[in-house]
């Protein structure tokens, strides 16, 4: 199973098509790219695509509020 960064996926497929393949709007994909979110796209066995985001745990905002 191969995973690629969402930036690379969007570049290969074009933003509009990449968003459609992931079930997003083009605007949502554009925002994720602009914010440089750590999202990886996977080609599933059935030919569909899925994506997962890697986030720090606990979130930085929770760490700051507990100080």
mmJSON file of the N, C-alpha and C atoms, coordinates in Angstrom:
{"data_MODEL":{"atom_site":{
"group_PDB":["ATOM","ATOM","ATOM","ATOM","ATOM","ATOM","ATOM","ATOM","ATOM","ATOM","ATOM","ATOM","ATOM","ATOM","ATOM","ATOM","ATOM","ATOM","ATOM","ATOM","ATOM","ATOM","ATOM","ATOM","ATOM","ATOM","ATOM","ATOM","ATOM","ATOM","ATOM","ATOM","ATOM","ATOM","ATOM","ATOM","ATOM","ATOM","ATOM","ATOM","ATOM","ATOM","ATOM","ATOM","ATOM","ATOM","ATOM","ATOM","ATOM","ATOM","ATOM","ATOM","ATOM","ATOM","ATOM","ATOM","ATOM","ATOM","ATOM","ATOM","ATOM","ATOM","ATOM","ATOM","ATOM","ATOM","ATOM","ATOM","ATOM","ATOM","ATOM","ATOM","ATOM","ATOM","ATOM","ATOM","ATOM","ATOM","ATOM","ATOM","ATOM","ATOM","ATOM","ATOM","ATOM","ATOM","ATOM","ATOM","ATOM","ATOM","ATOM","ATOM","ATOM","ATOM","ATOM","ATOM","ATOM","ATOM","ATOM","ATOM","ATOM","ATOM","ATOM","ATOM","ATOM","ATOM","ATOM","ATOM","ATOM","ATOM","ATOM","ATOM","ATOM","ATOM","ATOM","ATOM","ATOM","ATOM","ATOM","ATOM","ATOM","ATOM","ATOM","ATOM","ATOM","ATOM","ATOM","ATOM","ATOM","ATOM","ATOM","ATOM","ATOM","ATOM","ATOM","ATOM","ATOM","ATOM","ATOM","ATOM","ATOM","ATOM","ATOM","ATOM","ATOM","ATOM","ATOM","ATOM","ATOM","ATOM","ATOM","ATOM","ATOM","ATOM","ATOM","ATOM","ATOM","ATOM","ATOM","ATOM","ATOM","ATOM","ATOM","ATOM","ATOM","ATOM","ATOM","ATOM","ATOM","ATOM","ATOM","ATOM","ATOM","ATOM","ATOM","ATOM","ATOM","ATOM","ATOM","ATOM","ATOM","ATOM","ATOM","ATOM","ATOM","ATOM","ATOM","ATOM","ATOM","ATOM","ATOM","ATOM","ATOM","ATOM","ATOM","ATOM","ATOM","ATOM","ATOM","ATOM","ATOM"],
"id":[1,2,3,4,5,6,7,8,9,10,11,12,13,14,15,16,17,18,19,20,21,22,23,24,25,26,27,28,29,30,31,32,33,34,35,36,37,38,39,40,41,42,43,44,45,46,47,48,49,50,51,52,53,54,55,56,57,58,59,60,61,62,63,64,65,66,67,68,69,70,71,72,73,74,75,76,77,78,79,80,81,82,83,84,85,86,87,88,89,90,91,92,93,94,95,96,97,98,99,100,101,102,103,104,105,106,107,108,109,110,111,112,113,114,115,116,117,118,119,120,121,122,123,124,125,126,127,128,129,130,131,132,133,134,135,136,137,138,139,140,141,142,143,144,145,146,147,148,149,150,151,152,153,154,155,156,157,158,159,160,161,162,163,164,165,166,167,168,169,170,171,172,173,174,175,176,177,178,179,180,181,182,183,184,185,186,187,188,189,190,191,192,193,194,195,196,197,198,199,200,201],
"type_symbol":["N","C","C","N","C","C","N","C","C","N","C","C","N","C","C","N","C","C","N","C","C","N","C","C","N","C","C","N","C","C","N","C","C","N","C","C","N","C","C","N","C","C","N","C","C","N","C","C","N","C","C","N","C","C","N","C","C","N","C","C","N","C","C","N","C","C","N","C","C","N","C","C","N","C","C","N","C","C","N","C","C","N","C","C","N","C","C","N","C","C","N","C","C","N","C","C","N","C","C","N","C","C","N","C","C","N","C","C","N","C","C","N","C","C","N","C","C","N","C","C","N","C","C","N","C","C","N","C","C","N","C","C","N","C","C","N","C","C","N","C","C","N","C","C","N","C","C","N","C","C","N","C","C","N","C","C","N","C","C","N","C","C","N","C","C","N","C","C","N","C","C","N","C","C","N","C","C","N","C","C","N","C","C","N","C","C","N","C","C","N","C","C","N","C","C","N","C","C","N","C","C"],
"label_atom_id":["N","CA","C","N","CA","C","N","CA","C","N","CA","C","N","CA","C","N","CA","C","N","CA","C","N","CA","C","N","CA","C","N","CA","C","N","CA","C","N","CA","C","N","CA","C","N","CA","C","N","CA","C","N","CA","C","N","CA","C","N","CA","C","N","CA","C","N","CA","C","N","CA","C","N","CA","C","N","CA","C","N","CA","C","N","CA","C","N","CA","C","N","CA","C","N","CA","C","N","CA","C","N","CA","C","N","CA","C","N","CA","C","N","CA","C","N","CA","C","N","CA","C","N","CA","C","N","CA","C","N","CA","C","N","CA","C","N","CA","C","N","CA","C","N","CA","C","N","CA","C","N","CA","C","N","CA","C","N","CA","C","N","CA","C","N","CA","C","N","CA","C","N","CA","C","N","CA","C","N","CA","C","N","CA","C","N","CA","C","N","CA","C","N","CA","C","N","CA","C","N","CA","C","N","CA","C","N","CA","C","N","CA","C","N","CA","C","N","CA","C","N","CA","C","N","CA","C","N","CA","C","N","CA","C"],
"label_alt_id":[null,null,null,null,null,null,null,null,null,null,null,null,null,null,null,null,null,null,null,null,null,null,null,null,null,null,null,null,null,null,null,null,null,null,null,null,null,null,null,null,null,null,null,null,null,null,null,null,null,null,null,null,null,null,null,null,null,null,null,null,null,null,null,null,null,null,null,null,null,null,null,null,null,null,null,null,null,null,null,null,null,null,null,null,null,null,null,null,null,null,null,null,null,null,null,null,null,null,null,null,null,null,null,null,null,null,null,null,null,null,null,null,null,null,null,null,null,null,null,null,null,null,null,null,null,null,null,null,null,null,null,null,null,null,null,null,null,null,null,null,null,null,null,null,null,null,null,null,null,null,null,null,null,null,null,null,null,null,null,null,null,null,null,null,null,null,null,null,null,null,null,null,null,null,null,null,null,null,null,null,null,null,null,null,null,null,null,null,null,null,null,null,null,null,null,null,null,null,null,null,null],
"label_comp_id":["UNK","UNK","UNK","UNK","UNK","UNK","UNK","UNK","UNK","UNK","UNK","UNK","UNK","UNK","UNK","UNK","UNK","UNK","UNK","UNK","UNK","UNK","UNK","UNK","UNK","UNK","UNK","UNK","UNK","UNK","UNK","UNK","UNK","UNK","UNK","UNK","UNK","UNK","UNK","UNK","UNK","UNK","UNK","UNK","UNK","UNK","UNK","UNK","UNK","UNK","UNK","UNK","UNK","UNK","UNK","UNK","UNK","UNK","UNK","UNK","UNK","UNK","UNK","UNK","UNK","UNK","UNK","UNK","UNK","UNK","UNK","UNK","UNK","UNK","UNK","UNK","UNK","UNK","UNK","UNK","UNK","UNK","UNK","UNK","UNK","UNK","UNK","UNK","UNK","UNK","UNK","UNK","UNK","UNK","UNK","UNK","UNK","UNK","UNK","UNK","UNK","UNK","UNK","UNK","UNK","UNK","UNK","UNK","UNK","UNK","UNK","UNK","UNK","UNK","UNK","UNK","UNK","UNK","UNK","UNK","UNK","UNK","UNK","UNK","UNK","UNK","UNK","UNK","UNK","UNK","UNK","UNK","UNK","UNK","UNK","UNK","UNK","UNK","UNK","UNK","UNK","UNK","UNK","UNK","UNK","UNK","UNK","UNK","UNK","UNK","UNK","UNK","UNK","UNK","UNK","UNK","UNK","UNK","UNK","UNK","UNK","UNK","UNK","UNK","UNK","UNK","UNK","UNK","UNK","UNK","UNK","UNK","UNK","UNK","UNK","UNK","UNK","UNK","UNK","UNK","UNK","UNK","UNK","UNK","UNK","UNK","UNK","UNK","UNK","UNK","UNK","UNK","UNK","UNK","UNK","UNK","UNK","UNK","UNK","UNK","UNK"],
"label_asym_id":["A","A","A","A","A","A","A","A","A","A","A","A","A","A","A","A","A","A","A","A","A","A","A","A","A","A","A","A","A","A","A","A","A","A","A","A","A","A","A","A","A","A","A","A","A","A","A","A","A","A","A","A","A","A","A","A","A","A","A","A","A","A","A","A","A","A","A","A","A","A","A","A","A","A","A","A","A","A","A","A","A","A","A","A","A","A","A","A","A","A","A","A","A","A","A","A","A","A","A","A","A","A","A","A","A","A","A","A","A","A","A","A","A","A","A","A","A","A","A","A","A","A","A","A","A","A","A","A","A","A","A","A","A","A","A","A","A","A","A","A","A","A","A","A","A","A","A","A","A","A","A","A","A","A","A","A","A","A","A","A","A","A","A","A","A","A","A","A","A","A","A","A","A","A","A","A","A","A","A","A","A","A","A","A","A","A","A","A","A","A","A","A","A","A","A","A","A","A","A","A","A"],
"label_entity_id":["1","1","1","1","1","1","1","1","1","1","1","1","1","1","1","1","1","1","1","1","1","1","1","1","1","1","1","1","1","1","1","1","1","1","1","1","1","1","1","1","1","1","1","1","1","1","1","1","1","1","1","1","1","1","1","1","1","1","1","1","1","1","1","1","1","1","1","1","1","1","1","1","1","1","1","1","1","1","1","1","1","1","1","1","1","1","1","1","1","1","1","1","1","1","1","1","1","1","1","1","1","1","1","1","1","1","1","1","1","1","1","1","1","1","1","1","1","1","1","1","1","1","1","1","1","1","1","1","1","1","1","1","1","1","1","1","1","1","1","1","1","1","1","1","1","1","1","1","1","1","1","1","1","1","1","1","1","1","1","1","1","1","1","1","1","1","1","1","1","1","1","1","1","1","1","1","1","1","1","1","1","1","1","1","1","1","1","1","1","1","1","1","1","1","1","1","1","1","1","1","1"],
"label_seq_id":[1,1,1,2,2,2,3,3,3,4,4,4,5,5,5,6,6,6,7,7,7,8,8,8,9,9,9,10,10,10,11,11,11,12,12,12,13,13,13,14,14,14,15,15,15,16,16,16,17,17,17,18,18,18,19,19,19,20,20,20,21,21,21,22,22,22,23,23,23,24,24,24,25,25,25,26,26,26,27,27,27,28,28,28,29,29,29,30,30,30,31,31,31,32,32,32,33,33,33,34,34,34,35,35,35,36,36,36,37,37,37,38,38,38,39,39,39,40,40,40,41,41,41,42,42,42,43,43,43,44,44,44,45,45,45,46,46,46,47,47,47,48,48,48,49,49,49,50,50,50,51,51,51,52,52,52,53,53,53,54,54,54,55,55,55,56,56,56,57,57,57,58,58,58,59,59,59,60,60,60,61,61,61,62,62,62,63,63,63,64,64,64,65,65,65,66,66,66,67,67,67],
"pdbx_PDB_ins_code":[null,null,null,null,null,null,null,null,null,null,null,null,null,null,null,null,null,null,null,null,null,null,null,null,null,null,null,null,null,null,null,null,null,null,null,null,null,null,null,null,null,null,null,null,null,null,null,null,null,null,null,null,null,null,null,null,null,null,null,null,null,null,null,null,null,null,null,null,null,null,null,null,null,null,null,null,null,null,null,null,null,null,null,null,null,null,null,null,null,null,null,null,null,null,null,null,null,null,null,null,null,null,null,null,null,null,null,null,null,null,null,null,null,null,null,null,null,null,null,null,null,null,null,null,null,null,null,null,null,null,null,null,null,null,null,null,null,null,null,null,null,null,null,null,null,null,null,null,null,null,null,null,null,null,null,null,null,null,null,null,null,null,null,null,null,null,null,null,null,null,null,null,null,null,null,null,null,null,null,null,null,null,null,null,null,null,null,null,null,null,null,null,null,null,null,null,null,null,null,null,null],
"Cartn_x":[0.839,0.0,0.897,0.729,1.563,0.824,1.513,0.958,1.794,1.115,1.834,1.293,2.138,1.675,0.568,-0.374,-1.507,-1.056,0.026,0.549,0.941,1.608,2.026,0.802,-0.164,-1.386,-2.142,-2.276,-2.978,-2.233,-0.925,-0.126,-0.309,-0.325,-0.502,-1.886,-2.913,-4.3,-4.96,-4.384,-5.039,-5.939,-6.026,-6.755,-8.22,-8.897,-10.333,-10.568,-9.809,-9.973,-9.559,-8.466,-8.008,-9.062,-9.65,-10.694,-11.882,-12.299,-13.42,-13.104,-11.896,-11.505,-11.506,-11.273,-11.238,-12.559,-13.531,-14.828,-14.82,-13.974,-13.835,-14.253,-14.383,-14.509,-13.097,-12.983,-11.684,-11.179,-12.086,-11.705,-11.118,-11.693,-11.176,-9.778,-9.586,-8.261,-7.256,-7.657,-6.785,-6.359,-7.292,-6.981,-6.006,-6.217,-5.308,-3.9,-3.801,-2.493,-1.85,-2.643,-2.13,-1.619,-2.318,-1.917,-0.828,-0.44,0.609,0.312,-0.963,-1.355,-0.671,-0.299,0.406,-0.616,-1.053,-2.067,-1.439,-1.693,-1.18,-2.36,-2.243,-3.298,-2.885,-3.866,-3.63,-4.583,-4.072,-4.906,-5.364,-6.671,-7.234,-7.32,-7.478,-7.544,-8.686,-9.764,-10.922,-10.814,-9.674,-9.455,-9.858,-10.422,-10.774,-9.574,-9.667,-8.607,-9.12,-8.232,-8.554,-7.35,-7.591,-6.522,-6.547,-5.362,-5.218,-4.275,-4.609,-3.771,-2.96,-1.699,-0.813,-0.805,-1.197,-1.255,-0.522,0.073,0.731,-0.278,0.155,-0.703,0.056,-0.462,-1.711,-1.534,-2.627,-2.54,-1.8,-1.093,-0.344,-1.216,-2.467,-3.335,-3.659,-3.783,-4.013,-2.789,-1.615,-0.388,-0.227,-0.523,-0.388,-1.379,-2.6,-3.622,-3.378,-2.612,-2.361,-1.165,-0.47,0.716,0.365],
"Cartn_y":[-1.163,0.0,1.243,2.066,3.247,4.481,5.29,6.554,7.686,8.753,9.914,11.168,12.18,13.426,14.052,14.721,15.295,16.341,17.034,18.045,17.39,16.246,15.499,14.936,14.41,13.866,14.947,16.126,17.232,17.704,17.68,18.087,17.095,15.796,14.753,14.788,14.923,14.799,16.123,17.23,18.525,18.699,19.927,20.134,19.734,20.123,19.814,18.306,17.593,16.147,15.445,15.888,15.285,15.444,16.625,16.874,15.945,15.802,14.917,13.475,13.022,11.647,11.388,12.441,12.293,12.659,13.108,13.474,14.83,15.737,17.083,18.12,19.352,20.456,20.89,21.561,22.073,23.1,23.869,24.864,24.235,23.127,22.433,21.883,21.352,20.832,21.975,23.072,24.235,24.744,24.801,25.262,24.308,23.004,22.02,22.177,22.439,22.64,23.931,24.999,26.296,26.236,25.48,25.349,24.296,23.636,22.606,21.503,21.061,19.973,18.68,17.857,16.596,15.501,15.458,14.502,13.59,12.294,11.298,10.596,10.421,9.795,8.368,7.466,6.047,5.558,4.766,4.089,2.773,2.62,1.408,0.288,-0.939,-2.102,-2.025,-1.345,-1.241,-0.082,0.611,1.697,3.068,3.136,4.428,4.984,6.247,6.901,7.264,7.239,7.715,8.521,9.325,10.18,10.177,10.314,10.385,11.526,12.207,13.314,12.881,13.279,13.019,14.295,14.156,15.311,14.985,16.003,15.77,15.427,14.63,14.276,14.544,15.224,15.973,17.188,17.77,18.902,20.054,20.86,21.987,22.934,23.143,24.051,23.473,22.165,21.559,21.646,21.529,21.629,23.029,24.058,25.44,25.752,25.252,25.594,24.907,23.852,23.146,23.706,24.659,25.236,26.214],
"Cartn_z":[0.0,0.0,0.0,-1.002,-1.155,-0.659,0.116,0.576,0.004,-0.435,-0.942,-0.253,-0.088,0.511,-0.345,0.3,-0.409,-1.433,-1.15,-2.085,-3.409,-3.309,-4.5,-5.24,-4.49,-5.068,-5.842,-5.249,-5.897,-7.143,-7.095,-8.25,-9.404,-9.086,-10.11,-10.736,-9.896,-10.355,-10.708,-10.242,-10.353,-9.135,-8.621,-7.368,-7.457,-8.513,-8.618,-8.656,-9.479,-9.592,-8.296,-7.686,-6.429,-5.342,-5.268,-4.274,-4.505,-5.738,-6.07,-5.679,-5.974,-5.644,-4.141,-3.352,-1.897,-1.235,-2.025,-1.472,-0.786,-1.268,-0.712,-1.741,-1.271,-2.227,-2.598,-3.714,-4.131,-3.119,-2.538,-1.535,-0.282,0.164,1.345,1.08,-0.108,-0.469,-0.552,-1.161,-1.281,0.096,1.028,2.38,3.076,2.928,3.528,2.97,1.674,1.051,1.546,1.626,2.062,3.505,4.356,5.756,5.96,4.87,4.884,5.905,5.907,6.798,6.363,7.314,7.04,6.741,5.49,5.053,4.011,4.161,3.212,2.551,1.238,0.441,0.113,0.173,-0.081,-1.167,-2.096,-3.089,-2.475,-2.329,-1.738,-2.774,-2.302,-3.177,-4.188,-3.811,-4.712,-5.711,-5.717,-6.669,-6.161,-4.957,-4.373,-3.619,-3.252,-2.489,-1.109,-0.133,1.203,1.694,2.71,3.232,4.747,5.335,6.777,7.121,8.203,8.664,9.868,9.892,11.023,11.864,13.137,14.036,15.33,15.951,17.231,18.325,19.279,20.404,21.687,22.653,22.564,21.666,21.257,20.336,20.994,20.205,20.782,21.604,21.208,21.977,23.353,23.456,24.757,25.651,25.071,25.854,26.419,25.623,26.081,27.195,27.07,28.067,29.408,29.412,30.674,31.432,30.837,31.511,32.583],
"occupancy":[1.0,1.0,1.0,1.0,1.0,1.0,1.0,1.0,1.0,1.0,1.0,1.0,1.0,1.0,1.0,1.0,1.0,1.0,1.0,1.0,1.0,1.0,1.0,1.0,1.0,1.0,1.0,1.0,1.0,1.0,1.0,1.0,1.0,1.0,1.0,1.0,1.0,1.0,1.0,1.0,1.0,1.0,1.0,1.0,1.0,1.0,1.0,1.0,1.0,1.0,1.0,1.0,1.0,1.0,1.0,1.0,1.0,1.0,1.0,1.0,1.0,1.0,1.0,1.0,1.0,1.0,1.0,1.0,1.0,1.0,1.0,1.0,1.0,1.0,1.0,1.0,1.0,1.0,1.0,1.0,1.0,1.0,1.0,1.0,1.0,1.0,1.0,1.0,1.0,1.0,1.0,1.0,1.0,1.0,1.0,1.0,1.0,1.0,1.0,1.0,1.0,1.0,1.0,1.0,1.0,1.0,1.0,1.0,1.0,1.0,1.0,1.0,1.0,1.0,1.0,1.0,1.0,1.0,1.0,1.0,1.0,1.0,1.0,1.0,1.0,1.0,1.0,1.0,1.0,1.0,1.0,1.0,1.0,1.0,1.0,1.0,1.0,1.0,1.0,1.0,1.0,1.0,1.0,1.0,1.0,1.0,1.0,1.0,1.0,1.0,1.0,1.0,1.0,1.0,1.0,1.0,1.0,1.0,1.0,1.0,1.0,1.0,1.0,1.0,1.0,1.0,1.0,1.0,1.0,1.0,1.0,1.0,1.0,1.0,1.0,1.0,1.0,1.0,1.0,1.0,1.0,1.0,1.0,1.0,1.0,1.0,1.0,1.0,1.0,1.0,1.0,1.0,1.0,1.0,1.0,1.0,1.0,1.0,1.0,1.0,1.0],
"B_iso_or_equiv":[0.0,0.0,0.0,0.0,0.0,0.0,0.0,0.0,0.0,0.0,0.0,0.0,0.0,0.0,0.0,0.0,0.0,0.0,0.0,0.0,0.0,0.0,0.0,0.0,0.0,0.0,0.0,0.0,0.0,0.0,0.0,0.0,0.0,0.0,0.0,0.0,0.0,0.0,0.0,0.0,0.0,0.0,0.0,0.0,0.0,0.0,0.0,0.0,0.0,0.0,0.0,0.0,0.0,0.0,0.0,0.0,0.0,0.0,0.0,0.0,0.0,0.0,0.0,0.0,0.0,0.0,0.0,0.0,0.0,0.0,0.0,0.0,0.0,0.0,0.0,0.0,0.0,0.0,0.0,0.0,0.0,0.0,0.0,0.0,0.0,0.0,0.0,0.0,0.0,0.0,0.0,0.0,0.0,0.0,0.0,0.0,0.0,0.0,0.0,0.0,0.0,0.0,0.0,0.0,0.0,0.0,0.0,0.0,0.0,0.0,0.0,0.0,0.0,0.0,0.0,0.0,0.0,0.0,0.0,0.0,0.0,0.0,0.0,0.0,0.0,0.0,0.0,0.0,0.0,0.0,0.0,0.0,0.0,0.0,0.0,0.0,0.0,0.0,0.0,0.0,0.0,0.0,0.0,0.0,0.0,0.0,0.0,0.0,0.0,0.0,0.0,0.0,0.0,0.0,0.0,0.0,0.0,0.0,0.0,0.0,0.0,0.0,0.0,0.0,0.0,0.0,0.0,0.0,0.0,0.0,0.0,0.0,0.0,0.0,0.0,0.0,0.0,0.0,0.0,0.0,0.0,0.0,0.0,0.0,0.0,0.0,0.0,0.0,0.0,0.0,0.0,0.0,0.0,0.0,0.0,0.0,0.0,0.0,0.0,0.0,0.0],
"pdbx_formal_charge":[null,null,null,null,null,null,null,null,null,null,null,null,null,null,null,null,null,null,null,null,null,null,null,null,null,null,null,null,null,null,null,null,null,null,null,null,null,null,null,null,null,null,null,null,null,null,null,null,null,null,null,null,null,null,null,null,null,null,null,null,null,null,null,null,null,null,null,null,null,null,null,null,null,null,null,null,null,null,null,null,null,null,null,null,null,null,null,null,null,null,null,null,null,null,null,null,null,null,null,null,null,null,null,null,null,null,null,null,null,null,null,null,null,null,null,null,null,null,null,null,null,null,null,null,null,null,null,null,null,null,null,null,null,null,null,null,null,null,null,null,null,null,null,null,null,null,null,null,null,null,null,null,null,null,null,null,null,null,null,null,null,null,null,null,null,null,null,null,null,null,null,null,null,null,null,null,null,null,null,null,null,null,null,null,null,null,null,null,null,null,null,null,null,null,null,null,null,null,null,null,null],
"auth_seq_id":[1,1,1,2,2,2,3,3,3,4,4,4,5,5,5,6,6,6,7,7,7,8,8,8,9,9,9,10,10,10,11,11,11,12,12,12,13,13,13,14,14,14,15,15,15,16,16,16,17,17,17,18,18,18,19,19,19,20,20,20,21,21,21,22,22,22,23,23,23,24,24,24,25,25,25,26,26,26,27,27,27,28,28,28,29,29,29,30,30,30,31,31,31,32,32,32,33,33,33,34,34,34,35,35,35,36,36,36,37,37,37,38,38,38,39,39,39,40,40,40,41,41,41,42,42,42,43,43,43,44,44,44,45,45,45,46,46,46,47,47,47,48,48,48,49,49,49,50,50,50,51,51,51,52,52,52,53,53,53,54,54,54,55,55,55,56,56,56,57,57,57,58,58,58,59,59,59,60,60,60,61,61,61,62,62,62,63,63,63,64,64,64,65,65,65,66,66,66,67,67,67],
"auth_comp_id":["UNK","UNK","UNK","UNK","UNK","UNK","UNK","UNK","UNK","UNK","UNK","UNK","UNK","UNK","UNK","UNK","UNK","UNK","UNK","UNK","UNK","UNK","UNK","UNK","UNK","UNK","UNK","UNK","UNK","UNK","UNK","UNK","UNK","UNK","UNK","UNK","UNK","UNK","UNK","UNK","UNK","UNK","UNK","UNK","UNK","UNK","UNK","UNK","UNK","UNK","UNK","UNK","UNK","UNK","UNK","UNK","UNK","UNK","UNK","UNK","UNK","UNK","UNK","UNK","UNK","UNK","UNK","UNK","UNK","UNK","UNK","UNK","UNK","UNK","UNK","UNK","UNK","UNK","UNK","UNK","UNK","UNK","UNK","UNK","UNK","UNK","UNK","UNK","UNK","UNK","UNK","UNK","UNK","UNK","UNK","UNK","UNK","UNK","UNK","UNK","UNK","UNK","UNK","UNK","UNK","UNK","UNK","UNK","UNK","UNK","UNK","UNK","UNK","UNK","UNK","UNK","UNK","UNK","UNK","UNK","UNK","UNK","UNK","UNK","UNK","UNK","UNK","UNK","UNK","UNK","UNK","UNK","UNK","UNK","UNK","UNK","UNK","UNK","UNK","UNK","UNK","UNK","UNK","UNK","UNK","UNK","UNK","UNK","UNK","UNK","UNK","UNK","UNK","UNK","UNK","UNK","UNK","UNK","UNK","UNK","UNK","UNK","UNK","UNK","UNK","UNK","UNK","UNK","UNK","UNK","UNK","UNK","UNK","UNK","UNK","UNK","UNK","UNK","UNK","UNK","UNK","UNK","UNK","UNK","UNK","UNK","UNK","UNK","UNK","UNK","UNK","UNK","UNK","UNK","UNK","UNK","UNK","UNK","UNK","UNK","UNK"],
"auth_asym_id":["A","A","A","A","A","A","A","A","A","A","A","A","A","A","A","A","A","A","A","A","A","A","A","A","A","A","A","A","A","A","A","A","A","A","A","A","A","A","A","A","A","A","A","A","A","A","A","A","A","A","A","A","A","A","A","A","A","A","A","A","A","A","A","A","A","A","A","A","A","A","A","A","A","A","A","A","A","A","A","A","A","A","A","A","A","A","A","A","A","A","A","A","A","A","A","A","A","A","A","A","A","A","A","A","A","A","A","A","A","A","A","A","A","A","A","A","A","A","A","A","A","A","A","A","A","A","A","A","A","A","A","A","A","A","A","A","A","A","A","A","A","A","A","A","A","A","A","A","A","A","A","A","A","A","A","A","A","A","A","A","A","A","A","A","A","A","A","A","A","A","A","A","A","A","A","A","A","A","A","A","A","A","A","A","A","A","A","A","A","A","A","A","A","A","A","A","A","A","A","A","A"],
"auth_atom_id":["N","CA","C","N","CA","C","N","CA","C","N","CA","C","N","CA","C","N","CA","C","N","CA","C","N","CA","C","N","CA","C","N","CA","C","N","CA","C","N","CA","C","N","CA","C","N","CA","C","N","CA","C","N","CA","C","N","CA","C","N","CA","C","N","CA","C","N","CA","C","N","CA","C","N","CA","C","N","CA","C","N","CA","C","N","CA","C","N","CA","C","N","CA","C","N","CA","C","N","CA","C","N","CA","C","N","CA","C","N","CA","C","N","CA","C","N","CA","C","N","CA","C","N","CA","C","N","CA","C","N","CA","C","N","CA","C","N","CA","C","N","CA","C","N","CA","C","N","CA","C","N","CA","C","N","CA","C","N","CA","C","N","CA","C","N","CA","C","N","CA","C","N","CA","C","N","CA","C","N","CA","C","N","CA","C","N","CA","C","N","CA","C","N","CA","C","N","CA","C","N","CA","C","N","CA","C","N","CA","C","N","CA","C","N","CA","C","N","CA","C","N","CA","C","N","CA","C","N","CA","C","N","CA","C"],
"pdbx_PDB_model_num":[1,1,1,1,1,1,1,1,1,1,1,1,1,1,1,1,1,1,1,1,1,1,1,1,1,1,1,1,1,1,1,1,1,1,1,1,1,1,1,1,1,1,1,1,1,1,1,1,1,1,1,1,1,1,1,1,1,1,1,1,1,1,1,1,1,1,1,1,1,1,1,1,1,1,1,1,1,1,1,1,1,1,1,1,1,1,1,1,1,1,1,1,1,1,1,1,1,1,1,1,1,1,1,1,1,1,1,1,1,1,1,1,1,1,1,1,1,1,1,1,1,1,1,1,1,1,1,1,1,1,1,1,1,1,1,1,1,1,1,1,1,1,1,1,1,1,1,1,1,1,1,1,1,1,1,1,1,1,1,1,1,1,1,1,1,1,1,1,1,1,1,1,1,1,1,1,1,1,1,1,1,1,1,1,1,1,1,1,1,1,1,1,1,1,1,1,1,1,1,1,1]
}}}
